[in-house]
């Protein structure tokens, strides 16, 4: 058993960091209103440092139509850091050596992760195991068996701490290693029925989240959580899941990230198996037992710990061309053209730019302005929707 420590590490921001502290400024930038991950990265790339990006943010917001915009107050960040200190949580930045390498390489990777428990589990081979909340008895048995046997083979089980399949997988893997990816703050035990399990994972495994400390999860946080579940692992196994379920969202995220997807077949009359059967129809690897999963993982070379990339200095942010200077007469038509092509269904950002027949350097600032204005929403996997 790994004892959890409450002492901050060298990568943990100090409780009262000076204003010039870049790590503190980056977290403050990401926590600012209407600043998503894509906008965060672009602002850092354009302005060089988070402090400079924070200074420029009110002007960017004003150009997007938001008057009297203020970045996230420093006091909010200090309160979050104090909550983390009391909970014993640690902050990982994406350039830290302990930040999971596989996740770092995915599109839309979280710039920060709060972790609670044994961080060393992130250095071991990981397998994601997900499924239905209203799982069947057979599904629960299968999840427990897979988790135990994969754990005995040396894999850490990653899941989402939900009721049903997730909880069964976590409990079965406690002795071998398990990671719970949370939709809310890492200090929030949700759902309440899994509070004891959450405590056990914090003591014997690892809980992690990209969300601020103390945040109670909302429905929109769960799809964001799912991309981290799949992004941590070389493969995702779906035990049960309806045709429209969170488990299938995780499977789609895994496919978008270039990861292996495996599924346990079910009876055609059982709605809880419909999603797995669809995945199998579309080419997912069929799972009868842990041996099938191990064979798939070995073919990927995933039995060894992935090489870790320790980044030095600044984050490896993309360097876009300088933003084009646009007059108001040019800006408004471009905004309207973007909005006219978007609806509630996600559209790939690169496809949108091709459809608009404009350069990336022209489209990117307009998309950032519309995001800050709250008229569009960027989704995982480079997708964009209109926020109605």
C-alpha positions as CSV (number, residue, x, y, z in Angstrom):
1,X,0.0,0.0,0.0
2,X,1.3,3.4,-0.9
3,X,0.9,6.0,1.8
4,X,-0.5,9.3,0.6
5,X,1.4,12.4,1.6
6,X,0.1,15.9,2.2
7,X,3.5,17.5,1.6
8,X,3.6,19.5,-1.6
9,X,6.3,18.5,-4.2
10,X,8.6,20.7,-6.1
11,X,6.1,20.8,-9.0
12,X,3.2,21.9,-6.7
13,X,2.6,25.6,-6.9
14,X,3.3,27.4,-3.6
15,X,0.3,28.3,-1.5
16,X,1.0,32.0,-1.9
17,X,2.9,32.3,-5.2
18,X,4.2,35.7,-6.3
19,X,2.5,37.4,-9.2
20,X,5.4,36.7,-11.5
21,X,5.1,32.9,-11.0
22,X,4.5,31.5,-14.4
23,X,2.8,28.3,-13.3
24,X,0.3,30.3,-11.2
25,X,-0.3,32.6,-14.1
26,X,-0.9,29.7,-16.5
27,X,-3.5,28.1,-14.2
28,X,-5.1,31.5,-13.7
29,X,-5.3,31.9,-17.5
30,X,-6.9,28.5,-18.0
31,X,-9.4,29.3,-15.2
32,X,-10.5,32.6,-16.8
33,X,-14.0,32.9,-18.2
34,X,-14.5,31.6,-21.7
35,X,-10.9,30.4,-22.0
36,X,-10.8,26.8,-23.2
37,X,-7.8,24.6,-23.9
38,X,-7.4,25.7,-27.5
39,X,-7.7,29.4,-26.7
40,X,-5.3,28.9,-23.7
41,X,-2.7,27.4,-26.0
42,X,-3.1,30.0,-28.7
43,X,-2.9,32.9,-26.2
44,X,0.3,31.4,-24.8
45,X,1.8,30.9,-28.3
46,X,0.9,34.5,-29.4
47,X,2.1,36.2,-26.2
48,X,4.9,34.0,-25.0
49,X,4.1,33.9,-21.3
50,X,0.9,33.5,-19.3
51,X,1.5,36.9,-17.6
52,X,1.5,38.6,-21.0
53,X,-1.5,36.6,-22.1
54,X,-3.4,37.6,-19.0
55,X,-2.6,41.3,-19.7
56,X,-3.9,41.0,-23.3
57,X,-7.0,39.0,-22.4
58,X,-9.3,41.9,-21.7
59,X,-8.5,43.4,-25.1
60,X,-9.1,40.1,-26.8
61,X,-12.4,39.8,-25.0
62,X,-13.3,43.4,-25.9
63,X,-12.7,42.6,-29.5
64,X,-15.1,39.7,-29.1
65,X,-17.8,42.0,-27.7
66,X,-17.3,41.4,-23.9
67,X,-16.9,44.7,-22.1
68,X,-15.4,45.0,-18.7
69,X,-13.8,41.5,-18.9
70,X,-11.5,40.5,-16.1
71,X,-9.4,37.4,-16.0
72,X,-9.8,34.9,-13.1
73,X,-9.1,36.7,-9.9
74,X,-5.9,35.7,-8.1
75,X,-7.9,35.0,-4.9
76,X,-9.9,32.3,-6.7
77,X,-6.6,30.5,-7.5
78,X,-5.3,30.9,-4.0
79,X,-8.5,29.3,-2.6
80,X,-8.1,26.4,-5.0
81,X,-4.5,25.8,-4.0
82,X,-5.5,26.0,-0.3
83,X,-8.2,23.4,-0.9
84,X,-5.7,21.2,-2.7
85,X,-3.2,21.5,0.2
86,X,-5.9,20.5,2.7
87,X,-6.9,17.5,0.5
88,X,-3.3,16.4,-0.1
89,X,-3.7,16.8,-3.9
90,X,-0.8,17.5,-6.2
91,X,-0.8,19.6,-9.4
92,X,0.8,18.1,-12.6
93,X,1.6,20.5,-15.4
94,X,1.9,18.9,-18.8
95,X,5.7,19.4,-19.0
96,X,6.2,17.6,-15.7
97,X,7.9,14.2,-15.9
98,X,5.1,12.6,-14.0
99,X,2.4,13.9,-16.4
100,X,1.2,10.8,-18.3
101,X,3.0,10.6,-21.6
102,X,0.2,9.0,-23.6
103,X,-2.3,11.6,-22.5
104,X,0.1,14.4,-23.4
105,X,0.2,13.2,-27.0
106,X,-3.6,13.4,-27.4
107,X,-5.5,16.3,-29.0
108,X,-6.9,18.6,-26.4
109,X,-4.8,17.2,-23.6
110,X,-5.4,19.0,-20.2
111,X,-2.6,21.4,-19.5
112,X,-3.0,20.6,-15.8
113,X,-4.1,17.6,-13.7
114,X,-5.0,17.4,-10.1
115,X,-3.9,14.0,-8.6
116,X,-4.7,12.4,-5.3
117,X,-3.0,9.2,-4.3
118,X,-0.1,7.2,-5.8
119,X,1.2,9.1,-8.8
120,X,3.6,6.3,-9.7
121,X,0.7,4.3,-11.1
122,X,0.9,6.7,-14.1
123,X,4.2,5.2,-15.0
124,X,2.9,1.6,-15.4
125,X,1.0,0.1,-18.3
126,X,-2.6,1.2,-18.3
127,X,-5.9,-0.4,-19.6
128,X,-9.2,1.5,-19.6
129,X,-12.3,-0.5,-18.6
130,X,-15.7,1.1,-18.9
131,X,-19.3,0.2,-19.2
132,X,-22.9,0.7,-18.2
133,X,-24.1,2.3,-14.9
134,X,-27.2,0.0,-14.9
135,X,-25.0,-3.0,-15.5
136,X,-26.3,-6.6,-15.5
137,X,-25.1,-9.2,-13.0
138,X,-23.2,-10.9,-15.8
139,X,-21.6,-7.6,-16.9
140,X,-20.5,-6.9,-13.3
141,X,-19.0,-10.4,-13.0
142,X,-17.2,-9.9,-16.3
143,X,-15.8,-6.5,-15.3
144,X,-14.5,-7.9,-12.0
145,X,-12.9,-10.9,-13.7
146,X,-11.2,-8.8,-16.4
147,X,-9.9,-6.2,-13.8
148,X,-8.5,-8.9,-11.5
149,X,-6.8,-10.8,-14.3
150,X,-5.4,-7.8,-16.1
151,X,-4.2,-6.4,-12.8
152,X,-2.5,-9.7,-12.0
153,X,-0.8,-9.4,-15.4
154,X,0.7,-6.1,-14.4
155,X,-1.8,-3.6,-15.8
156,X,-3.3,-0.7,-13.9
157,X,-7.1,-0.4,-14.5
158,X,-8.4,3.0,-15.5
159,X,-12.1,3.9,-15.2
160,X,-14.5,6.7,-14.3
161,X,-15.7,6.0,-10.7
162,X,-19.3,5.7,-11.9
163,X,-21.7,3.1,-10.5
164,X,-22.0,-0.2,-12.3
165,X,-19.1,-1.5,-14.4
166,X,-16.7,1.3,-13.4
167,X,-17.1,0.6,-9.7
168,X,-16.8,-3.1,-10.1
169,X,-13.6,-2.7,-12.1
170,X,-12.1,-0.3,-9.5
171,X,-12.9,-2.6,-6.6
172,X,-11.5,-5.7,-8.2
173,X,-8.3,-3.8,-9.1
174,X,-7.6,-2.1,-5.8
175,X,-4.9,-4.6,-4.8
176,X,-3.1,-4.4,-8.2
177,X,-3.6,-0.7,-9.0
178,X,-6.5,1.4,-10.3
179,X,-6.9,5.0,-11.5
180,X,-10.2,6.9,-11.2
181,X,-10.7,9.8,-13.6
182,X,-13.3,12.2,-12.1
183,X,-15.7,14.5,-13.9
184,X,-15.7,17.0,-11.0
185,X,-12.9,18.2,-8.6
186,X,-10.5,15.5,-7.5
187,X,-11.6,16.2,-3.9
188,X,-15.3,15.5,-4.7
189,X,-16.5,12.0,-4.0
190,X,-19.2,11.4,-6.7
191,X,-21.5,9.6,-6.8
192,X,-22.2,9.5,-3.1
193,X,-22.7,5.7,-3.1
194,X,-19.1,5.3,-4.2
195,X,-17.7,7.5,-1.4
196,X,-16.0,4.6,0.4
197,X,-14.6,3.4,-2.9
198,X,-13.3,6.9,-3.7
199,X,-11.5,6.9,-0.3
200,X,-10.0,3.5,-0.9
201,X,-8.7,4.6,-4.3
202,X,-7.1,7.7,-2.8
203,X,-5.3,5.5,-0.3
204,X,-4.4,2.5,-2.5
205,X,-4.7,3.9,-6.1
206,X,-5.0,7.3,-7.8
207,X,-7.8,9.8,-8.4
208,X,-7.2,12.5,-11.0
209,X,-9.2,15.4,-12.6
210,X,-8.6,18.4,-14.9
211,X,-11.4,20.3,-13.1
212,X,-10.9,22.9,-10.4
213,X,-10.8,21.7,-6.8
214,X,-14.2,21.6,-5.2
215,X,-16.2,21.5,-8.5
216,X,-19.3,19.4,-8.3
217,X,-19.7,17.6,-11.7
218,X,-22.4,18.6,-14.2
219,X,-23.6,16.6,-17.2
220,X,-21.3,18.5,-19.6
221,X,-18.2,17.4,-17.6
222,X,-18.6,13.7,-18.1
223,X,-17.8,13.7,-21.9
224,X,-14.7,15.7,-21.2
225,X,-13.8,13.2,-18.5
226,X,-14.2,10.3,-21.0
227,X,-11.4,11.6,-23.3
228,X,-9.0,11.4,-20.4
229,X,-10.0,7.8,-19.5
230,X,-9.3,6.7,-23.1
231,X,-6.2,9.0,-23.5
232,X,-4.4,7.5,-20.6
233,X,-4.4,4.0,-22.0
234,X,-3.2,2.1,-25.1
235,X,-6.6,0.3,-25.2
236,X,-10.2,0.7,-24.0
237,X,-12.4,-2.3,-23.1
238,X,-16.2,-1.8,-23.1
239,X,-18.0,-4.4,-21.0
240,X,-21.6,-3.2,-21.4
241,X,-23.1,0.0,-22.9
242,X,-26.2,1.1,-24.7
243,X,-26.1,2.5,-28.2
244,X,-26.1,6.0,-26.7
245,X,-24.0,5.9,-23.6
246,X,-21.0,7.4,-21.9
247,X,-19.1,4.1,-22.6
248,X,-19.5,4.6,-26.3
249,X,-18.4,8.2,-26.1
250,X,-15.2,6.9,-24.4
251,X,-14.8,4.3,-27.2
252,X,-15.2,7.0,-29.9
253,X,-12.6,9.1,-28.1
254,X,-10.2,6.1,-28.1
255,X,-10.7,5.7,-31.8
256,X,-10.1,9.4,-32.4
257,X,-6.9,9.1,-30.3
258,X,-5.7,6.1,-32.4
259,X,-6.1,3.7,-29.5
260,X,-7.3,0.1,-29.6
261,X,-11.0,-0.5,-28.8
262,X,-12.2,-3.9,-27.5
263,X,-15.7,-5.0,-26.5
264,X,-17.5,-7.8,-24.8
265,X,-20.4,-9.1,-26.9
266,X,-23.9,-9.4,-25.5
267,X,-27.3,-10.7,-26.3
268,X,-29.1,-8.8,-29.1
269,X,-32.2,-8.4,-27.0
270,X,-30.3,-6.7,-24.2
271,X,-30.2,-2.9,-24.7
272,X,-27.2,-2.7,-22.4
273,X,-25.2,-4.8,-25.0
274,X,-26.3,-2.8,-28.0
275,X,-23.3,-0.4,-27.9
276,X,-20.8,-3.3,-27.6
277,X,-22.4,-5.2,-30.5
278,X,-22.2,-2.0,-32.6
279,X,-18.5,-1.6,-31.8
280,X,-17.9,-5.3,-32.7
281,X,-19.8,-4.8,-36.0
282,X,-17.6,-1.8,-36.8
283,X,-14.3,-3.7,-36.2
284,X,-13.6,-3.6,-32.4
285,X,-11.7,-6.6,-31.0
286,X,-14.0,-9.2,-29.4
287,X,-13.3,-10.0,-25.8
288,X,-14.1,-13.3,-24.2
289,X,-11.7,-13.1,-21.4
290,X,-8.5,-11.3,-20.2
291,X,-6.4,-13.4,-22.6
292,X,-8.0,-11.7,-25.6
293,X,-7.2,-8.3,-24.1
294,X,-3.6,-9.3,-23.3
295,X,-3.1,-10.6,-26.8
296,X,-4.3,-7.3,-28.3
297,X,-2.1,-5.3,-26.0
298,X,1.0,-7.4,-26.7
299,X,0.4,-6.9,-30.4
300,X,0.5,-3.1,-29.7
301,X,3.7,-3.4,-27.7
302,X,1.8,-2.0,-24.7
303,X,3.2,-4.5,-22.2
304,X,6.2,-2.2,-21.6
305,X,6.0,1.1,-19.8
306,X,5.7,3.8,-22.5
307,X,8.9,6.0,-22.8
308,X,8.5,9.2,-21.0
309,X,9.4,12.6,-22.5
310,X,10.7,15.1,-20.0
311,X,10.2,18.5,-21.5
312,X,12.6,21.3,-20.6
313,X,11.5,24.9,-20.2
314,X,8.4,26.1,-21.8
315,X,5.5,24.0,-23.0
316,X,5.8,22.6,-26.6
317,X,3.1,25.0,-27.8
318,X,2.4,25.3,-31.5
319,X,3.7,28.5,-33.1
320,X,1.0,29.8,-35.4
321,X,1.7,32.7,-37.8
322,X,1.1,36.2,-36.5
323,X,-2.6,37.0,-36.3
324,X,-4.0,38.9,-39.2
325,X,-5.1,42.4,-38.6
326,X,-8.8,42.7,-39.4
327,X,-11.1,45.7,-39.4
328,X,-14.6,45.5,-37.9
329,X,-16.0,45.4,-41.5
330,X,-14.0,42.2,-42.1
331,X,-14.6,40.7,-38.7
332,X,-18.3,40.7,-38.6
333,X,-18.9,38.9,-41.9
334,X,-16.4,36.2,-40.9
335,X,-18.1,35.7,-37.6
336,X,-21.5,35.4,-39.3
337,X,-20.1,32.9,-41.9
338,X,-18.7,30.7,-39.1
339,X,-21.9,30.8,-37.1
340,X,-24.0,30.0,-40.2
341,X,-22.1,26.8,-40.8
342,X,-22.3,25.6,-37.2
343,X,-25.2,23.9,-35.3
344,X,-25.6,21.5,-32.3
345,X,-23.8,18.7,-34.2
346,X,-20.0,18.8,-33.8
347,X,-17.9,19.8,-36.9
348,X,-14.2,19.3,-37.3
349,X,-12.4,22.6,-37.0
350,X,-10.1,21.9,-39.9
351,X,-13.1,20.9,-42.1
352,X,-14.9,24.1,-41.1
353,X,-11.8,26.2,-42.1
354,X,-11.7,24.4,-45.5
355,X,-15.4,25.0,-46.0
356,X,-15.0,28.7,-45.3
357,X,-12.2,29.0,-47.8
358,X,-10.1,31.2,-45.5
359,X,-6.6,30.8,-44.1
360,X,-6.0,29.2,-40.7
361,X,-4.4,32.5,-39.6
362,X,-7.6,34.3,-40.4
363,X,-10.0,31.7,-39.0
364,X,-8.2,31.0,-35.7
365,X,-8.5,34.5,-34.2
366,X,-12.2,34.6,-35.2
367,X,-12.9,31.2,-33.6
368,X,-11.1,32.3,-30.4
369,X,-13.2,35.5,-30.3
370,X,-16.4,33.6,-30.8
371,X,-15.4,31.1,-28.0
372,X,-14.6,33.9,-25.6
373,X,-17.9,35.6,-26.5
374,X,-19.7,32.3,-25.7
375,X,-21.2,31.8,-29.2
376,X,-19.3,28.6,-30.0
377,X,-18.0,25.7,-28.0
378,X,-14.9,23.7,-28.7
379,X,-15.2,19.9,-28.1
380,X,-12.6,17.2,-27.6
381,X,-11.0,15.9,-30.8
382,X,-10.8,19.3,-32.5
383,X,-14.6,19.6,-32.9
384,X,-16.7,22.8,-32.8
385,X,-20.4,23.4,-32.1
386,X,-22.6,26.5,-32.0
387,X,-23.7,27.4,-28.4
388,X,-27.3,28.2,-28.7
